Amino acid sequence: MKNFFKATVCVAALAATSAMAGSFPFPQNMKSPHGYTIPFADTQVIKDHFNLWKQAWYQDKGNEAWVLAPEGTCSTVSEAIAYGMLITVYMDEQSMFDKLYATWKNNGGNGAGMNWRIGCDVGSGSASDADFDAALALVMASKQWGGSYLNDAKTLISWIASNDISGNKIMPGNQWGDYFNPSYATTANFALFQKVAGGSWNNVISQAYTDLNACQNSTSGLVSDWCDWNSHKPVKNSKAAVAQDEDPGFFDDAARTPWRMAWAYYWYGDTKAQAFNKKINDWMIPTARTASGINSGYFPSGQAVTSEKRNFVSSTFSGGMGMAASSFDDAASKDFMESVYKTLSNLKSCKTASGCGEGSNAGEKYYPSTLNILYLLLITGNMPNFYDMTGFTQFTPDPSLASGVSTAEGVQQASRDSTVGVSGFWNWGAYHDKLGIGTVMSPDSGTSPLYKTGCEITAEATMEIGPEPQWTQAKADVCKNTPAQCELKYPSAGIAMSFLSNDKKGVDLYALNVKYVRVTAKTKGPIRMAILNEATAEAGAEPGIYVDPTDDYTAVTYDLTPDQFGFKGTNSQSIDILDWVNVSTAPSGEDIIKVVKGLKWEVKDAKGGFGSVSIKAIEFLDANKQVIDPVKITGITVPAAQCGTNPGTDAFVFRSLAPSAKVIASGSQIQVLGAKVGSDYAVFNMQGKVVKAGKISGATQGISVANRGTFLVRVDGKIHSVTVK
């Protein structure tokens, strides 16, 4: 009886211990000493992603646990076990961690590297990247929960040094050494190993950068999955677990390399890692524009692989490559990182491993959904270096710091007032989808985007669109046969200018000798200018061009010489159709130039995103770049606004689109900070219904709401988005 009582007490004590929070409970919210930590992240998003991932891919096996991989439910790989250990140590889930570690130890990894695959299809020998991550996870576990994890880590690090490293070179595993895998250059891990266990890890780091830099493409900064040791040229590896049928390229292995470099910079300020990412960042931002513009595969030159296998948005690439921007603090890189966070937040795991990606079980499979969580943890300050927290600083995420929809300053003009215009063009309108999938815009759809400040008129809007649905043929068939059940709802938001009062009728710009259009504007986010016309049959299929973001008004001249399905555009990019448009039905540029209806500017971001546009002038030019009188195009004379003695730019009053007041969630309340006392406020749900309204009575205004969820708060003439949990 006494022995039974003792056993019961011990079990209860162990259970209580495992339930206790670690030294660094999630969320840690620790700003890294280097790089850009997202300051506005919603950590509930990470929790939700983790719970969905756990439901689909974590399989409890009693004393052990698997992370199901690579596909199906009958196997796991050492990479997945190591990733699971990293995730669970930062989510402060010791029981899950210990069961995953038990799988590691019981399959060749007791003081060594685990066999790289177990289950229905086995493979012996270690995978180096898994060994590196498992060792780092053990070091973090020692600081999170204490115990013997640190001794285990030191034993594994010693084994790695003798088995996964050869002459300072990083081997693919203890039984292979054919080629160099750039994504195995985990230099943050190696720097930690040097501090924890000593040895020659600094030499391994030095050799890693020698090999990385030699493999890096000079144009794009990209590396291939595998690289020849001698020539450092891209190669295919027939022995790789995931062999590619394409030519060598930046595919599923290589996509992790910028993440590895970002990690090294976040933790240690590694300038060689930063330099590696700079080459990618300088090419990536103008090429992809946002994280959801990153393709799921490239050749090292930067050419996107547009096969059905590759032409989609994936956490693996949008987060992996996108994180190259995290090593820099300029505005463009920070904006790009905001899109990385947005894209990763909107990409989610399948609900179950079985049938993942089929029917109603939509979502990402093991590899991208696992990397999704690791990426989110790192960029949001929830993957700090527990072993040495020097330089990491606690912070409270502030949702108001994210880009948000705000009302422009100035007086909004009446819709379709032919006496008010921009450069003589008067017929403007704002539009958004109103599909209830997250799109928010100011001004509202159907109203005028023209605003008057002083004596000057500009056309402007800020907008945030929801994520696009994942297209499948089955969903397309449903939309065709039973439109009421259609799930393929594509978001849209933008402003448009029509030449004529009849928005559907075009003008022959060829007959008017129009050769160019010059637009003076400033934009933020992925704004696409498109040529509205009678010849294009489907909305959204018009030829267009992405506008380079600028902090101030910049004049850009676009060449309207017909070129295939659009126009020449600029020296760097053409005005062309999007890749989904059917070229067999698309009109040519020569047809379009004769029936142009106007121009539109809209935000385009596949997984949801923010954009703003402010247009100061539009001028159509002849071959000599002389301005063509807009009356010849519209048939209407719009009075020009006079600004003192010098009409035009001199008296323009700059106005920021950033909100002045802050709106945050605090428990079940919405709090408005710093708004003007006496001003009106209104709280809308995501269906556009007003749920609260009143006046600001103090520096801090508390607003109670009955339900949890995301709300829009209009205060001081600006719209803020806030999530109450």
N, C-alpha and C positions, 0 to 999 in steps of 0.2 A: 504494500500500500504506500509505504514511504517512497519507494523507488518510482511508483506511478505518479505520485504527487510531484516529485522532483522533475520527472520528465515533462509533466504538464506545465510546470512553472517555466522550465527551459524553453519549451515551444512557445509559450506565451511571450516570454522575454524576447525571443528571436523575432517573433511577429511584430512586437512593439518596436524593436530596433529597426526592422526593415521598413516600418511605416513612418519612422521619424524622418524629418527633413534633413537633407545633407547640409554641409557648411555653406553651399551656394545654391539654395533652392531656385527653381525656375519661377519667374524670369529673373535673370541676373541684371539685365539692363545696365551693362557696363560699357561706356564709350571706350573704344580702343585708343591707345596712345598714338596710333598712326592710321591714316586712311579715313574714309568717310563712313561713319556709323549712321544708319538711318535714324533720325531723331524723332520720327512721328509714327513708328510702327505700332500696330495693334497686336500685342502678344497673344491675344485670344485667337488670332489667325493661326499662329504657330501651334497652339494647343489643339485647335480643330484639325489642322493638317496631321498632327501627331496621332490624334485619336483615330482618324480615318486610316492612316498608314498602319497603325497597330492592329486595327480590325482586319485589314486586308493581308498584310505581309508578315506580321509577327505571329508565330505559331508556338504556343506553349506545349512542351512535351514532357511535363512533369518536372524532372530534375534539370532538363535542358530546354532550350528554345532555339528556334530557327527564324531567320528572316528568309522567307521563301524566294528563291532565285535560281536561275535567271528568269524562267517563266514556269508557269504551272505550280503544282503544290507538292511535288515529290522530291525536291532537292533544295540544297542551299550551297552557297559558295563562301569561301573565307572572306572575300570582299564584303559580302552582305552582313556577315557576323560582325566584322570590324566596324562597318558603318552603324550597325545597330548598337554596338557598344558606345560609339561616339554620341549617338543621339540620346541614348538612355542616361548616360552620365550627365549630359547637360540638361535633360528634362528631369533629373533627380529621381530616377526610377531604378533603385538598387536591385530589387528582386528581378526585374527584367534583365538588367545588366549581368547579374550573377548567372542567370540561366544561359544567356548567350555565351558568357565566358566559359561556362561548363562545356558547352558544345565545342568551343575552341580547344580546350584542354583535352577533351576525350577523343579528339580526332587528329592526333599528331601534334597538337599545340601545347603540350604540357612543358613549358619552358622553351618552346620552339614555335616555328611557323605551322599553322594548321594546314592540313591537306586542302588543296584549293577548291575541291568540290566533293560533296558527300550526298548520299541519297540514292535515287534511282539511276544516276549516272555519276560514277565516281572518278576522281582524278587525284593522283598522289603528287606530292611536292607542293611547295609553298608558292604563293603569289606575293611578291615583295610589297606592293602597295597596301595589301591587307595587313601584312606583318607590321608595317610602319604605323598604320592607324590603330591597330590593336594595342601596340606598345604605348602610343600617346594616350589612348583611352584609359589604360591602366594607371598611368601617371596622374591623369585628371581624377580618376576614381580614388586614388590615395589621398588626395586633398579634399575630395567631396565627402568621403565616408570613412577614411582612416583604414585600419586593417593592414593586410599583407600585400595589398595591391602594388605598392612601390617596389618591394623586393621582387615580385613577379615581373614587373616592368623592367627592372634592371637585368634580370635573367634573360628576358626576351630580347632586349636591346643588345646584349652581348652575343646572343645567338645570331641575330640579324647581321651584326658586324662581321661575323665569320662566314655566313652562308648566303646573304642577299647582296653583299658588297664584295667586289673583286677589284683590287688595285684602285680603290676609291670610286670605281664605276658602279652604277646601280644596275644590278641584274634584274631580269623580269621575275626571277624566283630562284630558289636554291638548286633547281635542276635545269635551269635554262639560262642562256646568255647570248642568244642569237642577235638581238637588236636592242636598241635603246628606246624605252617608252617615256616620252617627255612628261606624261602625267604622273609618273612614278617619282619624279623629282620633288619630293615632299620636303622642301627645305625648311619649313617651319618645324616639322617633326625632327629633322636632323639637328637643328639648333637647340631644341629641347633636349634631345638625347645627349648632346655635348654637355649641357648643364647638369643633367641628372646622373649620367654615367661616365663622363669623361671620354677619353679615347681620341680617335682621329676624325670625328664627324665634321670638323671645319674643313678638312681636306675633301671630304665627300661633297660638301656644299660647293666648294670651289670647282670641283670637277663637274658637278651637276650644271652649273652655269656655263661652263665651257661647252658642254654638250648641248644645252638648251639653246644658247645663242647661235651655235653652228647649225642647228636644225631649223631655226626660225626663218620664215620667208621674209625677204627684205621689203616686199610691198605691203603685205597684210599683217605681218607679225605672227601669222598662224604657224602651227607645227602639225605634223601628221601623227597618226596613232603610233607609228613605228618609224624609227630613223636608223639608217645604217651607221654602225660604229665608226667606220673609217671615212666614208664620203660625206656622212651626215645628210644624205639625201633621203627623201621619203621612200619607204619600202612597204611591201605587203608581207605580213607574217602569217604563213600558212598554219603555224602551230598555235596561233592565238585562239582563245576560247570563242571569241566573236570575230570570225574572219569576215572581211569586207569583200563584196563582189565588185565594188568600184575600184578605180585606181586609188593609190594611197591618198589619204586626205585627213582633214580635220574632222574626225568623226567621234564616236561615242567615248573612246578613251581620251583622245586629245582635248576634247571639250572641257575636261577637268583641269587642264594645265593653268589657265588664267586664275581659276579658283585657288589652286595651290600657291600661286604667286601672290595673290591677294592676301591669303592667309599669312604668308611669311611677312608681308608688309604690315598688315594689321597688328601682328604680335611683336615683331622685332624691328620694324622700320627698315627692312632689308632693301637697300637701294637698287641692288641688282634685280630683285624681283619686281620692283617698281619700273625699272627700265624695260624689262621684258614686257610688262603690261602696257607700257606707254606705246610701244610699236603697234600693239593690237588696238588700243584705245584711239589712237590717231586715225586709224583706218576704219574702225568699227562705227564710231558715232556718225560721221557723215554718210556712211554706207547703209547702216541699219536704221538709224534715227531713234528707234526705241528698242527695248529688249524684245518686244513681240515682233520686231522686224528682223530678228536674227533667225536665219534658216537652220534647219537641223542637219547641217552638213555642208562643208566647203572643200574645194581643193585648196592646197596651200597658197595658191596665187590670190585667193579671195573670191574665186568664182563659185557662186552658190550651186549646189547640186539640186536640181529642180525635179528630180524623179519623184514619183508618188511616195516612195519610201522616205524621202528626205524633205519634201516641201510642206512643212508644217511647223507649228510652234511647240517647243518642248522645254521643260524645266532644265534638262541636261545642258542645252545650248544657251538658252536665254539667260540662265543664271550663271552657267560656267563661263562662257565668253563674256557675258554682260558684266561680270564682276571685275573685269579689267579696269572699268571706270572707277572702282572703289578706291584705287590707289592715288586718286587726284582730287583736289578740292576746288577746281574751277567750276563755274556755273554750269557749263555744258555737261561735265562729268556727273555733277550732282543731279542734274535733271535726268540724265540717263539712268542713274542709280535709282531714282524715284520710279522710273518705268520698270526697272528690274524687280523692285519690291512689288509693284502693282501686278506685274505679269506672274511672278511666283505666287502671289496671294490668290490669283484667279485660276491657277492651274492646280488641280487636286487629284488625289489618288483614286483609283477604282475602289468600290466598296468591298469587293472580295477579290482574292487572287484568281479563283476559278471563274473563267469566262470574262476576264478583264478585257475591256474594250469591245465587248459584244453586247448587242441589244441595249437594255437599260443600264447595264453595268459600265457606263462610260467613265473615262478618267485615264490617269497615267499608270503605267506598269511599274514594276519594282524599281527599276534603275532610276528613271526620272523622278518618281515620287519620293524616293529615298534621298536623292541629291537635293531635291526641293527643300526638304527640312534642314539639311546641313547648310545649304546656302542661306536660307532665311535666318538660321541661328547666328551665322557669322556676321551678316551685314546689319543685324539689328542689335548687336551688342550682347548676344546671348550665347557666345562661344568664346569667353575670355580665357586667358591662360591661368588656370587655377594654381599652377605651380609657382608662378611669379606674377603677382597682380600689380607690380609696379607700373604706374602710368595709366592704369585702367581707372576710370572715374564713374561713379554712380550717376545716373540721370533718370528723369521721369519722361517717358515718351509724351510728346505734345502733338496731338493730331492736327492742331491748327497750323503747324509748320509745313504741312503738305500743301501742294498746289491745290487751290480750290476755286470754285466758280464764284465770281464777284461781279457786281454791277459796276459798269464804267461810270466815272465821274462825268459831270456835264448833264445837259438836259436832253433826254431822249426825244427825238423828233417824231412827228406823226407819220404813220405808214402811208406810202404812195402819195406823198405831197410833192408835186412836180416843181415846186419852187425851192426845194431843198435837195442838195445832192453833193457828191464828191466828184470834183473835176468835171461837173456838168452831167453826171450820171445820177439819176434820181430814183430809179425804181429798184429799191433794195428790200430784202426780206430776210428774216432769221427762220431757221427750221431745225427741229430735232424730232427723233423717232416717236416719242411718247409710247414706247412699247412696255414700259414698266420694268426695264432690265438695267436700270442704273444710270441712264443718261440724264444729265442735268445741264441746263444752259441759261445764260443771261446775255442778251434779253430773251424773253420767252418766244417760243415758236409762234410765227404768225405776226410778230410785231416788227417794228423797224429797228435795224442795228445802227442807225445814224444818231450820233450824239453831237451836241453843240457845246463847245467850251469857249467862252469869250465870243469871238466872231468866226471860229473855224469849225467845220463839220468833218468828222471822221466816222468811218464805218468800223464797228468793233464788236467783239463778243468774247466771252470765256465759256468754255464748255468741257464737260467730262462725259465720255461715253462709256457704256457698259461693254462687256466682252462679247465678241462674236461667238456664235455657236459653232460646234465642231460639225462640219459637213460630212454626211454619209449619203450614199445613194438611197438607202432605205428611208432616211428622213426626207430626202428630196422627193421620193415617190409619194410619201404621205402628204407632203405639201401640194403636190400636183393633183392627187386624187381626193383628198379631204382637207382643203385649205384651213378649215376651222381648227384642225388638230396640228397644224404646222408648228414645228419647234425651231425652224430656221429663221429666226428673227435677227436681222442684221442692224446694228445700231448706226445712227447717223446724227450729225449735228454740224451746223455751219451757217454761213451767211452767203447770200447770192445777190448778184446785180444783173438785172435784165435791161436790154437796150430799150425795148418797147413796152407799152402798157399791156399788150398781148404777150404774156410770158412765153407762149408756145411758138411765136413766130420769130424767125431769124433774120439777120441782115447779111448782105453780100459784102464782106470785108475785102474780098479780092477786087471787086469793082471799085471800091473806094481807095484802092492802092495801099491798103494797110499792110505793112511788113513787120512791124514790131509792136509790142505793148510794153510800156514801162510802168511798173507798180512800185509806189513808195509805201512801205509797210514795215511793221515790226511784228514778229510772231514768237510764240513759245510752243514747244511741242511739235508733234508730227502734223503740220498743216499742209494740205495738198490743194493747190489751185488747179481748177479744172475748167475746160472750155465747154460751156453749155451750147448745144446746137440741136438743130432739127434732125440731122441725119442719124445720130446715135439713138437706137431704139430703146435702150434700157437705162434707167436712172442708175448712176454709179459707174457706168461703162464709158463715160466720156474720157477723152485723153486729158492728162493732167501732169503736174510736176510738183514735187515737194519743195517747199519754201525753206531756205536755210534760216534757222532762228537767229534773231538779232535783238540786242538790248535796246537799240534806238532805231528810229526810222531810217531805212536804207532803200535806195532806189535800185531796182533790178530790171534790166531790159531783157525781154524774152523774144527770140526770133520766131515769127509766125510763118516762116516758109514751110509749106507742107512737106512732110517727111513720113512716108508709109501711113500709119494709122493716127498720126498726130502732126507735130511740128518740131522744128529743130531745137527750140528752147534756149538753152544756154550752152556754153562750151563744155560744161561738166555733165549735163543731163538733158535729155529730150523731154518734150511734152508728149507723153505716150500713154497707151492704155495699160491697165493693170493686168497682171498675169492670168487672172481668171476669165478675162473677156475672150469670147470666141472670135478668133481672127477671121473666120470664114464669113461672119456676119458684120464685122466691124467696118464702118465706113472709112475711107481714106482721108488723109488730111486735105487733099484737093477738094473732096466733096464737102468737108466740114467748113472750110474757110468761106464758103459761099452761103452758109446758113447758120452763122453764129448768133446765138441768142443772148449771150452774156458770159459772166464769169462767176465761179463760186469758190469759196474757201471753206474747207471742212477738216475736222480732226479725224485722223485715220490711225487706229491702234487696235490690232487684232484682239488683244486681251484686255482692252479697256484702258483709257488713259485721258490725260488732260491736255488741252491746247487753248491758246488765246491768239487772237489776231486783231490788229488795229491798222486800218488802211487810210492813208492820208491823201494819196493821189493815184489816179489811173489815167494814163495818156497813151493813145494809139498813135503810132508814128508811121511816116512813109519811108521810102527807101533811103532818104537823106536824113532820117531821124528827126524830121520836123513834125510837130504836133498837128494832127488832123482835128479840125473843129468837131467837138462831140455832137454838135447840132446835125452834122451830116449823117451821124450814126443814129441818133435818137429822134431827130425831128423836133426836139423841144429845147428851148433856151432856158437854162436854169440860172437864175441870178447868182453872180459870184459874190461870196462874202468878202468884205473889205476889212483888213486889219490895219487900222491907222493909215499911215502913208505908204506902207509897204505890204501889199497883200501877199499872202503866201505863208512862208515858214517863219518869218521873223517874230510874229506875235503869237506863235503857237505855245500853248500852255501845256507842259508835260504833265501827264497824270499816270500814276501807278495803278496797275490792276490788282495789286495785292491788298487783301483785307486789312483794316486798321484794328478792329476789335478782335479778341480771341474768343472762340467758343469751344468749350471742353466738356467732357462728361465727368461727373463726380457722383458715383453711386447711381441712384435712380434719377438724378437730376442732370439737367443741362445747365451749365454755368456760362454766362456771358461776361467777359472781363474787358474793362476799358472802353465800353461803348458810351456814346454821348447820352447823358442823363436827359430824359424827356423824349428820346427818339422811340419810334415804334419798333416792335419786334413781332415776328410771326414764326411759328414752328409748323413745318409741313411733314407729313409722312411721305414715304416714297411713291405713293399713289397721287400725290399732289394735294391731299386734303389738309386743311388747317386744323391742327389739334390744340394749339395754344396761341394766344395773341395778347398783347398788352404794351405797356410802355416801360422803358428802362428807368428804374428809380434810384440806382446807385452805381458805384464803381464795379460792384459784383452783383449780378442779377441771377438768382436761382430760378429755374423753371422746371417744375416737376412734370414728368410724363408717365402715363399709366403703364406703358409697355416698353419692353426692350426693343432695340433695333436701331436702324440708321434713320436719322432725321435731317431735314434741311432747315436751317435757321436763317431768316432774313432779318438783318439788323444793320442800321446805318446805311441802308440801301445796298447792302452786300449779302451774298448767300454763302453760308458755311455748311459743311457737312460734318455730322458728329454721330458717333455710335454709342448708344447707351446699352450696357451689358446687364 
